Amino acid sequence: MNLDKKNIWKILGIITFGIVLYFALNQFDSVMNFIRFFVGLLMPVIVGICIAFVANVPLRFFERKLFGLKALQGKKYIEKFKRPFSITLSFLLILGIILFVIFMVVPEFARTLAALTERIPEFFRQVQGKVNELLSEYPELASSVIALDLDWNNIGTKVLEFVQSGASSVLNSTVTVATSVFSAAFNLVIGFVFAIYFLYDKETLIRQLKQILYAYFSEKRGDYLIYVGKVSNKVFSNFITGQCTDAVILGVLCYIGMLIFQFPYALMISVLVGFTALIPVFGAFIGAFIGAFLILVTDPILAVWFIIYLVVLQQIEGNLIYPRVVGTSVGLPALWVLFAVTVGGSAMGVLGMLIGVPLCSLAYTLFREAIYGRLEFRKIEKEKFMQ
């Protein structure tokens, strides 16, 4: 190999990468702490990017359908106010959906909680009555309880110590939760501001990113990275659309089933189940818990049957409907959707299940194109692998 300037820089790059990798593996905890600190600093920006990405889906719809009419094209004042108006409509749509679910569920949830609270004294009276019946029916049980040699002073001391330690833990937990809530609220507010700027100047930001890529990479590599960015944007946008479609399907199926089996609060619980289905993993449990809690006041047996019904429905939806709906939207076969959800959840938990499908779809698309390009380069006839 000729030791020209280009090859020397390659060797230096490989050596530097090896040194950095060796240091990172030996100081893994320190590196992870630095990454967490760095991500924490950028969290408002990351939140803003996520919000902007979600809001960009209805934004493009409004700009294409509402302002794409021939009667509105070519007018300067329309072009000037098109983007701000579309951003406002997008956020109002998202906010309206959230408020619709809240105002449907929260009042009924509060009434159910109040009804349960009113029934607590009656519940304790029933328990006391059952205990008295047992003691009167089995007098030897009462004699055994009285005969127990219990050190009530010691028990009282242990209970007091437990309460004191529990109060201290609760206080510390309260401070931690309050700090986390404040931090999350701050990141959400600042991220919302970033999202507005990202959406308003997204063409300028994309142009600047292209300039950076072409400035520091070869033209061929820059073209490929831009293509990867376009495919990624398409895949993630279609994933959001598919996720929303799947949530609507689940909500409709839940509503139909609740009407058939005559469960109470059919419309409200179905809306809640469909909305919480947007949350990976925990969303199903949240919808099931709140729905069962609301039915519990009316009929505890019905609440048990509702949980069984929802578990069966979510198994059907998760293994049959979800892979097909989301897989079709992102261009990924149903088998690979199930694979992405399983592997992503095992590797990264909730976040892995959320981003596993679009990442797998992106890798599937790029790898498929690379395979086709390789086969074409090697001039392999289609008959050899199409049979």
N, C-alpha and C positions, 0 to 999 in steps of 0.2 A: 504493500500500500504506500502510495506517495504521501509524504508528510508535507503536503501543501497547507495553506492557511485554512482551507475549508475543513480538511480532515483533522487538523489540530484542534479546531474549535469543537468538532464532534467528540474527539477523545476527552477534551476538558469537560464537555457537557456530561458525558457518561460518568467520569470520575466524580464530578460534583454531585450528580444524582445519587451515586452510590454512597457518598459520604453523608448526604442529607438523609437517605433512607436508613443507613446504619444508626445515625443519631436519633431518628424518629422511633426506631424499634427499641433502642435502649432507654429512651426517655419517653415511653409511650404515654404515661400518665400526665407528664408535663405538657406534651404536645396536645393531648385531648383537652386539658384544662385551658390551654391557649386557644384552641379551636372554639370551645364553648364561650370563652370570653369574647372572642372576635365575632362569633355569631350573635351573641347578646347585644353587642354594639350595633350590629347591622339589622337587628330584628325588626325595627320599624320599617326599614327599606324592604325587607323580605315580606313582611305582612302587606306592605303597599303593593308589591309585585303580585302577590297572590290575589288581593282584592281586585287589582286592575285586570288581571287575567280572567277572573270570573265575570267581572262587569263588562269586559270587552265583547263577550258573546252577545248579550242583548244590544250593546252599543252598535256593533256591526249590522245587526238586524234593523235597528231604527234608521241608521244612515242609508242602508241599501233599499229598504222598503218604503220608509216614510219620506225620506228626502231624495229618493231615487226616481220619483215621479217626473215625467217629462215637463209637467207644468211648473215645477220648481227648479229645474236645471237651468244653469246659466245666469241666475240672479245673484248679484253680489251679496245682498243682505242675507240671502238664504245660506250661501257658502260661509258667511261670517259667523252666523249663529247656529249652524248645523251641529258642530261638534259640542259646544256647551249645552245645547238643548238635548242632544242625544245622551250625553253623560248624565244630565239631570234625570231624564226619563229612565235610564238604566238603574240608577241608584234608587229612584222612587219605586221601581218595579220590585227590586230585591227587598227594600224596606217594607213595601206593602205586603209581600208574601210572608215575611217574618211577623209583622204585626197581625196579619190575618190569623196565623196559627196561634199566636200568643193570646189574642182576644177571644179565640174560640175555646182554648184549653184552660187558661189560667182561672177565669171566673168559675167554671164548673169544678175545677180541681179544688179551689178554695171552698166552695159549697160542700163538696164531698168531705174535705178535711174537717169542716165545722160540724157536719153531721156525725162523723166518726167521734169527734171530741165530745159531743153531747151523749153519745152512746157509751162512753167509757165508764161513767159511774154505774150505769145499769149492768155493764159487763162485770165490774168488780162485785156488785151485789149478787149476780148470778154465780160467780166463782165462790163467794162466801157461803151462799146457800148450798152449793154442791159439797163444799168442805164440811159444813155442819151435818148434811145428810150422811156423808161417809163416816163422820165421828159417831153419830147416833146409831148408825147401822153396824159399825165395827168398833165397839167400845175399847177393845184391846189395843187398837191403833192409838187412841188417845192416851191410854196408860203407858204405851211405849214411848210416846213423845214426852210425856211428863217425866218418865223414868230416866230420860237421857241426862247424863251428867255433863252439862255445858258450862264452860267458864265464860259467863257473859261479859265480864270486865275485859278479858283478853280479846273476845270477839269484837267488842266495842272499840278497843284500841286499834285492832287490825282494820276495822272498817274506817275509822277516822284517818289512819295512815293512807289507806287506799284512796279515800276521798281527797285528801290533801295532795297526794301525788297526781291523782287524776285531774284536779283543778289546775295544778301547775302545767301538766301536759296540755290541757285544754287551752290555757292562756298562751303557751308557746305556739300551739297550733293555730290559734286565732290570729296571733301576730304574723305568723308565716303566711297564712291564707290571705290576710288583709294586704300584706306586701305583694303577694303574687297577683291578687286581683287588681291592685293599683297599677302594677307594672303591665299587666295584660291590657288594662283600659288605656294606659298611656300609649302602648305600642299600637293599639287599635286606632286611636284618634290620630296619632302622627302617621300611621300607615294609610289611613283614609286620605289624608292630605297628599301624601306621596302618590297614592293611586290616581287622584284627580290630575296631578301634573303628568304622570306617566301616560294616562289616556289622552290628555289634551295635546301632548307633544310626542306621541308615539312614533310618528313618521320621522321626526327630527332625531329621536334617540336611535331608531333603527339605522338611519343614514350615518350617524356618528359611529355606531358599532361596526358598520361595514367599512368605514374609513380606517378604523383601528385594525381590523382584520387584514385589509389589503396593505396596510403600512408595515405590519410585522410578520406577515406570512406571504408565501408565493401566491401568484394569482390563481393557480390551480387549487392550492390548499384553501385559499380564501373562498373560492367558488363552492368548494365542497362543504366548508363550515357553514356558509350561508344557506346552502341547500338543506343541511341537517337542521338548522334553525327553523326553516320554513316547514319542514316535515314535522318537527317537534311542536310547533305552534298549531299545526293542523290536527295532529294526534291529540294533544291535550284539550283543544277546543272541542273536538268531537267527543272526547271522553266526558267532558262536563255535560254536553248535550245528552249523551247516552245515559249518564248517571241520573239526570233529571227525568228522562223518559222512563227509566226503570222505576224511579220513585213514584211516578204517577201511576204506572201499571200496578205496582204493589198496593198503593192506596186504593185504587179502584177495585182490585180483587178482594182486598180486606173489607171494603164497604159492601160488596155483593155478598160475600160470605156471612158478614154480620147480619145482613137483612134476612138471609136464608135461615140462619140459626137463631134469629130473633134476639140478638144481643142488644142491650141498651146503648145509647150514645153512639150509634153506628157512624154517622157522618163525622162527628167531632174526633172520635178515636181513629178513624180511617185517615183523616187529614193529618193527624199527629203521627201516625205510623209512616205515612208516605213522606212526611217532612223529615222525620228522624232517620229514615232510610238513607238520606244523603250523608249521614255520619257513618263512617266505616266501623264495623265490629260492634261498637257500643250503641249505635243508633237503634238497632233492633231491640236490644234489652231495655233501652229507655222507653221506646214506644210500648213495648209489652208491659213494663212495670206500671207506667202511668195509666194505660188502658185498663189493666187488671185492678188497679187501685180504685178507679172510678166506678167499675162494675161491682166492686166488693161491697159497697154500701147497699146496693140494690139486692144482690143475691151472691153470697160467697161461692156457692156451687157454680154459678154461671162464670164467675171470675176464673175458677180453675179450668173450666171448659174453654174459656177464651184463650188462656195461656196455651193450652194444648193445640187449639185451632191455629193460633198465630205461629207456634213453633213449626207445625206441619207446613203452613203457607210459606214461611221464610225458607224452609228447606227446599221446597219446590222452586221458589223464586231464586234462591241463591245458586242452585245446581242446574236449573233448566233455563229460566227466563233471563237472569242476569248475564250469563256468558253469551247468550245469543244477541241480546239487545245491545249491550256495551261492546261486545266483540264486533258486531256489524258496524257500529258507529266509528270504531277505531281501526277497522280493517284487520282484525285479529280473529283467527278461528276460536270457536268456543272452548276447545280443549286447552289452548294456550292462555285464555282468560282465566280459567280455573287454576292453571298452573301458576300464573303470575300472582293471583290472589293468595294462594297457598304458600308459595315461596316467599313472597313479599311480607306476608304476615309473620312467618316464622323468623325471617331475618331482621325486620325492622318494626314489628308490631303494627300499630294502627297506621303510622305513616307509610309503612311498606305496603299495606293493603290499599292505601289511597293512591299512591303513585306507582304501584307495581304494574298495573294494567297498561297505562300509557307508556311507561318505560319499556315494558316488554314489547308493546306494539311498535315503538320506535326502533328497538333493536331488531325486531322481526322484519320490518320494512327495509332497513339499511342492509341487513345481512342477506335478505332475499335478492336485493338488487346487486349486491356484491357477488353472490353465487351466479346469478344470470350473466353478469358481466364476465366472470371467470370462465363459465361454460362457453360463452360466445368467443372469448379470446382463444380458448383452446379448440374451438371449432368442433364441439361435441354435438352430434345430431340429436334432435329432440326425441326421436324414436327410441333412443337408448334409455331415457329416464322417464318417458311418458307412459310406458307400458305398465 
